[in-house]
């Protein structure tokens, strides 16, 4: 059966990046079955810009434009996922470039895989994807994913999740995980239902704009402990160990709304 894809694109004050990302989805050789855009309370004209771009496009698929005024990316994702009707959920960041064959590659990998994975994970690239250094780096992560099969090596910008496993696991819920690093926490639940798949030809290009990541990610010790923890303990690792630590350091999901490259927080 041919897989169907819902591309989910939440945004908050992304007027500088959103047009490029949207053009990337409209340029796909294999179009999405639906594109779900969620304005998470933008104040920079992103919503109007988004509507203007949609008005100039002749979409060959269903487009939903939603508004979620409650601040926080997790809440925007909750709203979008509740409306998604496809078998696969493709998560998109508003500042990430997706190559024209991104969905075509996902479809090919899904069709050829047996058993079907619950997640396909696009690896990040910097600069030209075909540079030998970038290719070798992606191949190294693919090999690593075959050794440590239940660990996560990419962010939410590169997630493609099987909708039934996503919903069975509880999906994105701020009540379950109100902190940053939700893209890793959710995989600790989804991977209980199957395997993830990494391939060197499945990649995307996230923005490098956030240089200081101390307020949006774990530290080196926490990362090392994550990789050292057996998968069956990943649930307690997040809930009992990492969550309280993030809480004490103030690493809530709303930190993702801070945009230091603009000279301040939103």
Buried (B, 14 or more C-beta within 10 A) or exposed (E): EEBBBBBBBBBBBBBBBBBEBBEBBBEBEBBBBBBBBBBBBBEBEBBEBBEEBBEEBEEEBEBBEBEBEEBBBBBBBBBBBEEBEBBBBBBBBBBBBBBEBBBBBBBBBBEEEEEBBBBBBBBBBEEEBEEEEBBEBBBEBBEBBEEEEBBBBBBBBBBBBBBEBBBBBEBBBBEBBBBBBBBBBBBBBBBBBBBBBBBBBBBBBBBEEBEEEEBBBBEEEBEEBBEEBEBEEBEEBBBEBBBEBBEEBEBBBBBBBBBEEEEEEB
